[in-house]
Amino acid sequence: MIDRSLSDPDVHGTVRVVSAAATHVGHVRATNEDSILNATPVYLVADGMGGHNAGEVASAIAVEEFEKLTLQENVTVEQLGESLGSAAERIAELGGEGTQGAGTTVALVATMVLDGVAYWVVMNLGDSRVYRLSGDIFEQVSVDHSVVQELMDRGDITPEEARVHPYRHMVTRALGAGPDSDPDYWLIPVEVGDRMLVCSDGLTGEISDAAIERVLRSSSDLRTLSDDLVHQALDGGGRDNVSVVLVEAVEVVGLAPALEGTTATATSPDPEVEVDEDTLPRAGADGTIGA
């Protein structure tokens, strides 16, 4: 994480993006317990867990709390923490047999401007993930909070073994489920052309990182790419709910919109440039997922 003061960020303008999202119940689950948020400046996937409809309720609460930040153009890290805390309190208050043990993962990317510099803010709690494609760089930004991740960190299993491990769906941190609900944060400077992917483990459990990278490097529009990712997960087995949110930076502080085959140069953003918000709303509540 970048070590710098977060005391006076700018919550207005300076980063413009296009985005798209898709979600599907999969081939096995009866309902979709994933919830997604695809609205400036927060792009989020919450993967619910718990008996009956508990997961769907918990993930929906997470979206509702972070959705309150979409009345502004950028966020602060403090605001993200407050939204997470409010969601945790509401989930903890859930009662009744059907919502006992309700919980959800939360993975998101949001935009922040600090001292005139635009940043992606990545937050993660659980095993939903955030990936970044920036020029030649493709990387998983978030680190899973899961049993298999801990086993890999200790060198007990390989990534290949983790994909089929019997505990691969067991998370070690989640919102509302278990004692540990502290998220991880990353700040990454935004560059024109960056593509950020937020997804549930219904995607990463079915297709490889190499397959994800191939899709993100395609020249197709984001809506097509988001649908393609979901379809590949379904073709891979679709054993879980699958949700994706894709975000691409098209204009950044002091940078002109990127043109194919050219290098962005320093300039003032053109207020007349229209950004076509390429979005796909969440499907109905007929999808399901466990973390």
C-alpha positions, 0 to 999 in steps of 0.5 A, a space after each residue: 500500500 502506498 504510504 501517504 496521508 489520506 486526509 484531504 482527497 478530492 471527491 470531484 471529477 478528474 477520473 472518467 471510466 466506462 464499465 460493464 457487469 454481468 452475473 449468472 446463477 450458474 448450472 448448480 445453485 438454485 438462487 444467486 447469492 451474488 450482488 454487484 454494484 456498477 456505478 461511479 465511483 464504486 464497482 463491487 462484487 459481494 458473494 453471499 454465504 449462509 443458510 437459506 437466503 442468508 447470503 443473498 440478504 447479506 450481499 444485498 446489504 453490502 451493495 446498499 451501503 456502498 451504493 450511498 457513495 455513488 452520489 459523488 465522483 470519487 471516494 475516500 478510504 475512510 468512506 469505504 471503511 464506514 460503509 463496510 462498518 455500516 454493512 457489518 452492523 446491519 448483517 449482525 442484526 439479522 435474526 431468524 433461523 433463515 439468516 443465522 450465519 449470514 455473511 458475504 465477501 466484499 471486493 471492490 475497486 473505486 476511484 480516489 484523487 489525492 493531491 491531484 493524482 488519481 488512484 484506484 482504491 482496491 478493497 478486499 474481504 474474503 475470496 472474491 478478487 480484483 485483477 488489473 491489466 495495465 499495459 504489459 502488466 496483468 496481476 491479481 491485486 487482491 489476496 484471498 482470505 482463504 484456507 487454501 491461500 494460507 496453505 499456499 503461503 506456507 508452501 504446503 500446496 501448489 496453486 494447481 492443488 489449490 484449485 481442487 482442494 476440498 477446502 478451496 471455498 472456505 474463507 478465513 475472513 468475511 463480512 458478518 461471518 466469523 470474528 475477523 472482518 478487517 479488509 485489505 486496501 491497496 492504492 494504485 495510480 490510475 493510467 489511461 487504458 487501465 482495465 480493472 476486473 472485480 469478480 466472485 470465485 465463481 469465475 476464478 474457480 472455473 477458468 484460469 488467470 491466463 484465460 482471464 488475461 486473454 479476455 481482458 486484452 481483447 479489443 471488444 467493448 466491456 459489455 462483450 468482455 463481461 459476458 464472455 467471462 461469464 460464459 467461459 465460467 459456465 462452459 467450465 462447469 458453472 458450479 457456482 454463481 459467477 459475477 464480474 464487473 469491468 472498469 476501464 479508465 478513459 480519462 485521468 487527471 492531466 491526461 488525454 483519452 487514450 487513442 489506439 496506437 498512440 501514447 497519452 500526453 499531458 493535457 487538460 481534460 476536455 469537458 466536451 468529451 462524452 463517455 458512453 457508460 457501458 453498463 449491464 444491470 444485475 440479473 434478477 435474484 434467481 442466481 446463487 452462490 456460496 463463498 
